[in-house]
């Protein structure tokens, strides 16, 4: 039940959810012939949508998360026994697709392959199952393995964890595999914006990790332009992702899953 609620309830406080809620209130007020109040709520809905879609706002929110654990050069990454890469990066094959669908976070998988080829680890533990409502027959971990094989990682170096559905389960289920492999202090690979919560979850389990961030989405800009203040669909996505991650951090602390 928690998995369902964790995906549904945040929709109420994400930008699109707030816009819909304000619009519904405006509609009800309009039906009651309260035009002034309806106009206020409708204007608020437009304002929320506009602000949430501004690149300058999106980059500020997401950049705040990414700055905690910035990406580092390969030469700065210490060698370790294990590389742990978290799911949330790809989707398995599902008709009419004929190949794996690689999302923006596929940088995580590529980074894990790079670390292995650079000799920074000898085992890659891949975590990633499917949600209960998922239409996929194969798990995400299996799809990630396919990519790792294509990118030069031998089958014997890949260990799969195929049951986890969120960040906490990623850490819990990887814990036993890490003990079996004698990982010690593993390299943890995930998106930069997701790293703070991921490190915290592993720390709660008593596991110290070396964070290796990937999927950095906010880049330095020499100066702002008019376009940074105009609505943009990709900016709305970044704002939504940043808001969801901030909510996730708050929920994990409340539930005692992170310090």
Secondary structure as GFF3:
##gff-version 3
##sequence-region A 1 259
A	DSSP	alpha_helix	2	8	.	.	.	ID=ss1
A	DSSP	three_ten_helix	9	12	.	.	.	ID=ss2
A	DSSP	alpha_helix	15	31	.	.	.	ID=ss3
A	DSSP	alpha_helix	35	52	.	.	.	ID=ss4
A	DSSP	alpha_helix	55	66	.	.	.	ID=ss5
A	DSSP	three_ten_helix	67	69	.	.	.	ID=ss6
A	DSSP	three_ten_helix	74	76	.	.	.	ID=ss7
A	DSSP	beta_strand	82	86	.	.	.	ID=ss8
A	DSSP	beta_strand	90	91	.	.	.	ID=ss9
A	DSSP	beta_strand	101	102	.	.	.	ID=ss10
A	DSSP	three_ten_helix	104	106	.	.	.	ID=ss11
A	DSSP	alpha_helix	107	117	.	.	.	ID=ss12
A	DSSP	beta_strand	123	127	.	.	.	ID=ss13
A	DSSP	alpha_helix	140	150	.	.	.	ID=ss14
A	DSSP	three_ten_helix	155	157	.	.	.	ID=ss15
A	DSSP	beta_strand	158	161	.	.	.	ID=ss16
A	DSSP	alpha_helix	167	181	.	.	.	ID=ss17
A	DSSP	beta_strand	187	191	.	.	.	ID=ss18
A	DSSP	three_ten_helix	192	194	.	.	.	ID=ss19
A	DSSP	alpha_helix	195	204	.	.	.	ID=ss20
A	DSSP	beta_strand	210	214	.	.	.	ID=ss21
A	DSSP	three_ten_helix	226	229	.	.	.	ID=ss22
A	DSSP	alpha_helix	233	254	.	.	.	ID=ss23
###
